[in-house]
Amino acid sequence: MPLDPQATLYAVVPAAGVGKRMGGALPKQYLPLHGRPILSHTLSCLLSHPRVAQVIVAVGPDDEYFSDLPEAADPRLTRVTGGAERADSVRLALQAVAAEDAWALVHDAARPCLRHEDIDRLLAQCGEQGAILASPVRDTMKRAGGDGCIDHTVERAQLWHALTPQLFPAGALHRALCEAEQQGASITDEASAMERQGWQPRLVSGRPDNIKVTHPDDLRLAQLFLA
């Protein structure tokens, strides 16, 4: 069932990380990609979508790059200070959501290849308990033992790679993240926080080019996808 067309949609972008695995001098969300920072591509896609009413970006307390982005001047964009972990940044960003009926579309800062068609599909297929973009696992999966050797093969049927955006009622997501933080739970994405509350979000198949830039090779791949 599609998201209520009357619901206010906020996009939330946790962008307080430093991207240590990229090994660069800049945080990875500010690395150049086709002449613009990665984060600029991400924000441009979200701000240009007709259903997105507001974009909330959580950046690091010492971030000196964000204000130079052209998107930073958009009146529909709100900047907040993020936290040490992704879940902290999302939780802090959700505090800036004003509308009671709001839904939060949480998207990784370092996924610059997002297309409007993926957002549209997510909105169209979202159930009452939310939804996430995901892709079915296609490769044979192995679980390693403590010695780094194969322990056994994992059945790949019904396994999915979680992507973003992930879409949930903003108030419920904020409460779930607050509870997880109080209990010291490890939260790797928004869906995992909601699963702790007993929710069963819908899996919506997304485009394979919606990659997350984590390693230098990912940046080269993103350049090809955007070319």
Sequence and secondary structure as in RCSB ss.txt:
>XXXX:A:sequence
MPLDPQATLYAVVPAAGVGKRMGGALPKQYLPLHGRPILSHTLSCLLSHPRVAQVIVAVGPDDEYFSDLPEAADP
RLTRVTGGAERADSVRLALQAVAAEDAWALVHDAARPCLRHEDIDRLLAQCGEQGAILASPVRDTMKRAGGDGCI
DHTVERAQLWHALTPQLFPAGALHRALCEAEQQGASITDEASAMERQGWQPRLVSGRPDNIKVTHPDDLRLAQLF
LA
>XXXX:A:secstr
    TTS EEEEEEE    GGG  SS GGGSEETTEEHHHHHHHHHHTSTTEEEEEEEE TT  SGGGSGGGG T
TEEEEE  SSHHHHHHHHHTT   TT EEEE  TT TT  HHHHHHHHHH BTTBEEEEEE  S EEEE TTSSE
EEEE  TT EEEEEEEEEEHHHHHHHHHHHHHTT   SSHHHHHHTTT   EEEE  TT     SHHHHHHHHHH
H 
